[in-house]
Amino acid sequence: MNQKQVRHILDTIGGMFPDAHCELTHSNPFELTIAVLLSAQCTDETVNKVTKDLFQKYRRPEDYLAVPLEELEQDIRRIGLFRNKAKNIQKLCQLLLDKHNGQIPETHEQLVELPGVGRKTANVVISNAFGVPAIAVDTHVERVSKRLGMAGREDTVLEVESKLMKQVPRDEWTLTHHRLIFFGRYHCKAQNPKCDLCPLLDVCREGKKRMKPAENRKASIQKK
């Protein structure tokens, strides 16, 4: 894909979702890290419902460690994989107190050392909490990138991230991440994408395939 095509995609998605942003409710880097950890295999909407009460009860790492694991599990039980996530939250909080004075570290290398924090979570935190340009590849970003030809169909998440970083100007990484998520969440959905209304159908592999049967049916009806 050439630079002109990439620019076309970025500008089009930017026009559709100019105000794209992180939809996880948080007021500081610590809350954001907990929210992103909880969001794995779970919708932001569900996470926000849970953290509304969670962030009132637990404000610091010490608070999460002051309760039995079973109590924390109950507080997040509406979240998928809640038992494993509760364990990781307490381990993460302990490590923050042991190594980082209770504060979320600001580097990617230190963030991925935290229990339950992978590359995607670290990218979300450094970009949204600390203003460091990053592209976090979640299911929406991966799907959209592959459909639009910005990444290969068989590319790993890491390969998708690497290709996007090469194609997108660095100062647009974070905003592009949010816009790709919004595009995938509200327009180019996994099921029933809005191909018939899509301004990027000309560059979309998936869209062209999906629209072909409809075009064939239309042509068949016209012949009759």
Secondary structure, DSSP 4 states (H G I P E B T S, - for coil): --HHHHHHHHHHHHHH-TT----S--SSHHHHHHHHHHTTTS-HHHHHHHHHHHHHH--SHHHHHSS-HHHHHHHTTTSTTHHHHHHHHHHHHHHHHHHSTTS--SSHHHHTTSTT--HHHHHHHHHHHH--------HHHHHHHHHTTSS-TT--HHHHHHHHHHHS-GGGHHHHHHHHHHHHHHTS-SSS--GGG-TTGGG-HHHHHHHHHHHHHHHHHHH-
